[in-house]
C-alpha cells in the first residue's frame, strides 16, 4: 500500500466523505466472515469529519457500529490549499477567508459526538503523544463507536516555522483553546496538561500568546481576541464543573 500508508496492516483508501460508511462496511464484512479480534480504525481530517463526512459518521454512531474513529484536525482543508472548514477558528485567514479571516466560531464536533451517547469520546493533541497513546489503547478495549479528536498543528497552513510545531500544540492546551479530556460511559475526566492545570488551580495562559505565533491570525481584531478569551474562560469553567461533579 505504500505510499498510501507505510503501516503493515490492511488499509482501505476511501472517498473523502465516506469514512464512517466505509468503516461500517468493514465491520459488517468482518462479522459476516466470522473474523473476530480485529479492530477497525478510521482516520479522517476535519473537513471529512466536521463537514462533508458528518452524515455517514453520525449514522454509524447512531447505530453504534463497532469501530474507532479518529479525526485528524488541522483546522482546514489543507490538502487542497487551506480552505476554511467547520473547525477553522474565528479570525483565522484561509484560502476562502483571505482578507478578514473566518467570521464564525469552530463547530464543537466532540460535543456533537458525545450527544450520540457513545461509550467513549476523547480529545487529544499531537503535542502530547503519551496522552494520545493511552486513549487509543483504552478505546481499543471498548465496544461500540469510539470517537477520538486530535488537534494537529499545521506549519504551512497556520503559517509558523516547522520547528515550532510542538510548542504551538502545547500553547493551544495551555491557553485552553484545546482541552484534553475523555468521556467514558458518560463520566467526564480531564487528562494530561489540562488535568494538571486544573489540579494545581493555575490560570490558563492568555489566548493572545497562541495567536501571536501564527501568521493565519494576522488580521484578527482586538474584539475577536476578547470574544475568544471570554469563550475560553466560560468553557473552561464548564469543564472544571464537569470534572469535579463527575
C-alpha positions as CSV (number, residue, x, y, z in Angstrom):
1,X,0.0,0.0,0.0
2,X,3.0,2.4,0.2
3,X,3.0,5.4,-0.3
4,X,-0.7,5.5,0.7
5,X,0.4,4.0,4.0
6,X,3.6,2.7,5.4
7,X,1.9,0.7,8.1
8,X,1.9,-3.1,7.5
9,X,-1.8,-3.7,8.1
10,X,-4.7,-3.9,5.7
11,X,-5.8,-0.5,4.6
12,X,-8.7,0.9,2.6
13,X,-8.3,4.3,1.0
14,X,-11.9,5.7,0.9
15,X,-13.6,8.6,-0.8
16,X,-13.5,11.9,1.2
17,X,-17.0,11.9,2.7
18,X,-17.4,8.2,3.3
19,X,-15.1,7.3,6.2
20,X,-18.0,6.4,8.5
21,X,-19.8,4.4,5.9
22,X,-16.6,2.6,4.8
23,X,-15.8,1.7,8.4
24,X,-19.4,0.4,8.8
25,X,-19.0,-1.8,5.8
26,X,-15.7,-3.2,7.1
27,X,-17.3,-4.0,10.4
28,X,-20.2,-5.7,8.7
29,X,-17.9,-7.7,6.4
30,X,-15.7,-8.9,9.2
31,X,-18.8,-10.0,11.1
32,X,-20.2,-11.9,8.1
33,X,-16.9,-13.7,7.7
34,X,-16.7,-14.6,11.3
35,X,-13.5,-12.7,11.8
36,X,-13.0,-11.7,15.5
37,X,-10.3,-9.8,17.3
38,X,-9.8,-7.2,14.6
39,X,-10.2,-3.5,15.4
40,X,-11.5,-1.3,12.6
41,X,-9.7,2.1,12.9
42,X,-11.0,5.0,10.7
43,X,-8.9,8.2,10.1
44,X,-10.3,11.4,8.5
45,X,-9.4,15.1,8.7
46,X,-11.6,17.9,10.0
47,X,-13.1,18.6,6.6
48,X,-14.1,14.9,6.2
49,X,-15.5,14.8,9.7
50,X,-17.0,18.2,10.6
51,X,-18.4,18.9,7.2
52,X,-18.7,16.5,4.2
53,X,-18.4,13.3,6.3
54,X,-20.6,14.1,9.2
55,X,-23.7,12.4,7.7
56,X,-22.1,8.9,7.4
57,X,-20.3,9.3,10.8
58,X,-23.5,10.3,12.6
59,X,-25.4,7.4,11.0
60,X,-22.7,4.9,12.1
61,X,-22.6,6.4,15.6
62,X,-26.4,6.3,16.0
63,X,-26.2,2.6,15.1
64,X,-23.3,2.1,17.5
65,X,-21.1,0.5,14.9
66,X,-18.0,-1.1,16.4
67,X,-15.0,0.9,15.3
68,X,-12.7,3.7,16.4
69,X,-13.0,6.9,14.5
70,X,-10.1,9.4,14.7
71,X,-10.4,12.9,13.5
72,X,-7.1,14.4,12.4
73,X,-7.8,18.0,12.9
74,X,-5.5,20.7,11.3
75,X,-8.4,23.1,11.2
76,X,-8.8,23.4,7.4
77,X,-8.8,21.6,4.1
78,X,-5.1,21.5,4.0
79,X,-4.7,19.0,1.1
80,X,-6.4,21.3,-1.3
81,X,-5.0,24.7,-0.4
82,X,-6.2,25.5,3.2
83,X,-9.8,26.3,2.6
84,X,-11.8,27.0,5.8
85,X,-13.7,24.1,7.5
86,X,-16.1,23.8,10.3
87,X,-13.1,23.5,12.5
88,X,-11.3,26.7,11.4
89,X,-11.1,29.1,14.3
90,X,-12.7,32.6,14.4
91,X,-10.4,35.1,12.9
92,X,-8.1,32.7,11.0
93,X,-7.1,33.5,7.5
94,X,-7.6,30.7,5.0
95,X,-7.8,30.2,1.2
96,X,-11.6,31.0,1.3
97,X,-11.3,33.7,4.1
98,X,-8.3,35.5,2.8
99,X,-9.0,39.1,3.9
100,X,-10.8,39.4,7.2
101,X,-10.4,35.8,8.4
102,X,-13.2,33.4,9.3
103,X,-16.1,35.1,11.0
104,X,-17.6,32.1,12.7
105,X,-16.6,30.0,15.7
106,X,-15.4,26.4,15.4
107,X,-18.1,23.7,15.5
108,X,-17.9,21.6,18.7
109,X,-17.6,18.3,17.0
110,X,-16.7,16.4,20.2
111,X,-19.8,17.6,21.9
112,X,-21.8,16.5,18.8
113,X,-20.4,13.0,19.0
114,X,-21.0,12.9,22.8
115,X,-24.6,13.7,22.1
116,X,-24.8,10.4,20.2
117,X,-24.4,8.5,23.5
118,X,-21.1,7.0,22.6
119,X,-19.3,4.7,25.1
120,X,-16.0,6.6,24.6
121,X,-15.1,10.1,23.4
122,X,-11.7,11.8,23.8
123,X,-9.8,14.9,22.8
124,X,-6.0,14.8,22.2
125,X,-3.1,16.9,20.9
126,X,-0.3,15.8,18.7
127,X,2.0,17.6,21.1
128,X,1.0,15.2,24.0
129,X,1.7,11.8,22.4
130,X,1.5,9.7,25.6
131,X,-2.0,11.0,26.4
132,X,-2.9,10.1,22.8
133,X,-1.4,6.7,23.1
134,X,-3.3,5.9,26.4
135,X,-6.6,7.0,24.9
136,X,-6.3,4.9,21.8
137,X,-5.2,2.0,23.9
138,X,-8.2,2.3,26.1
139,X,-10.6,2.8,23.1
140,X,-9.5,-0.5,21.7
141,X,-10.8,-2.3,24.7
142,X,-14.3,-0.8,24.4
143,X,-17.1,-1.9,22.1
144,X,-19.3,0.4,20.0
145,X,-18.4,3.6,18.2
146,X,-15.5,5.4,19.8
147,X,-14.5,8.9,18.7
148,X,-11.1,10.5,19.2
149,X,-10.3,14.0,18.2
150,X,-6.6,15.1,17.7
151,X,-5.6,18.7,17.2
152,X,-2.7,18.6,14.8
153,X,-0.8,21.9,14.2
154,X,0.0,22.5,10.5
155,X,3.0,24.8,9.9
156,X,2.3,25.7,6.2
157,X,-1.4,26.2,6.7
158,X,-1.1,28.0,10.1
159,X,2.0,30.0,8.9
160,X,4.6,29.2,11.6
161,X,8.1,27.6,11.5
162,X,8.1,23.8,11.4
163,X,10.4,23.9,14.4
164,X,7.6,25.4,16.5
165,X,5.1,22.6,15.9
166,X,5.2,21.1,19.3
167,X,5.2,24.5,21.0
168,X,2.1,25.6,19.1
169,X,0.3,22.4,20.2
170,X,1.3,22.9,23.8
171,X,0.2,26.6,23.7
172,X,-3.2,25.5,22.4
173,X,-3.7,23.4,25.6
174,X,-2.0,25.9,28.0
175,X,-4.3,28.7,26.8
176,X,-7.4,26.5,27.0
177,X,-8.3,26.7,23.3
178,X,-7.8,22.9,23.3
179,X,-8.9,21.0,26.4
180,X,-7.7,17.4,26.9
181,X,-10.3,15.1,28.3
182,X,-12.1,11.8,27.9
183,X,-15.7,10.7,28.5
184,X,-16.2,7.1,29.3
185,X,-19.7,5.8,29.7
186,X,-20.8,9.4,30.4
187,X,-18.1,10.1,33.0
188,X,-16.0,13.2,32.2
189,X,-12.3,13.4,33.1
190,X,-9.7,15.9,32.3
191,X,-6.3,14.4,31.3
192,X,-2.7,15.3,30.8
193,X,-1.8,19.0,30.8
194,X,-5.4,20.1,31.2
195,X,-5.8,17.9,34.3
196,X,-2.5,19.3,35.7
197,X,-3.7,22.9,35.3
198,X,-7.0,22.1,36.9
199,X,-5.5,20.2,39.9
200,X,-2.9,23.0,40.6
201,X,-5.5,25.7,40.3
202,X,-3.2,27.7,38.0
203,X,-4.5,30.2,35.4
204,X,-4.7,29.4,31.7
205,X,-2.3,31.5,29.6
206,X,-3.9,34.3,27.6
207,X,-5.1,33.2,24.2
208,X,-3.2,36.2,22.6
209,X,0.0,34.2,23.2
210,X,-1.3,31.5,20.9
211,X,-2.4,33.8,18.1
212,X,0.8,35.8,18.2
213,X,2.8,32.8,16.9
214,X,0.7,32.1,13.8
215,X,0.5,34.1,10.6
216,X,-3.0,32.9,9.9
217,X,-4.2,35.3,12.7
218,X,-2.6,38.3,11.1
219,X,-5.9,40.1,10.6
220,X,-7.6,39.0,13.9
221,X,-9.1,42.0,15.7
222,X,-8.9,43.0,19.3
223,X,-12.7,42.5,19.6
224,X,-12.3,38.9,18.3
225,X,-9.4,38.2,20.7
226,X,-11.6,39.4,23.6
227,X,-14.5,37.3,22.3
228,X,-12.4,34.2,22.1
229,X,-10.8,34.9,25.6
230,X,-14.3,35.1,27.1
231,X,-15.4,32.0,25.3
232,X,-12.3,30.0,26.5
233,X,-12.8,31.2,30.1
234,X,-16.5,30.3,30.1
235,X,-15.9,26.9,28.6
236,X,-13.0,26.1,31.0
237,X,-15.3,26.8,34.0
238,X,-17.8,24.5,32.4
239,X,-15.2,21.7,32.1
240,X,-13.9,22.3,35.6
241,X,-17.5,21.9,36.9
242,X,-17.9,18.7,35.0
243,X,-14.6,17.3,36.2
244,X,-15.5,18.0,39.9
245,X,-19.1,16.7,39.6
246,X,-18.4,13.5,37.6
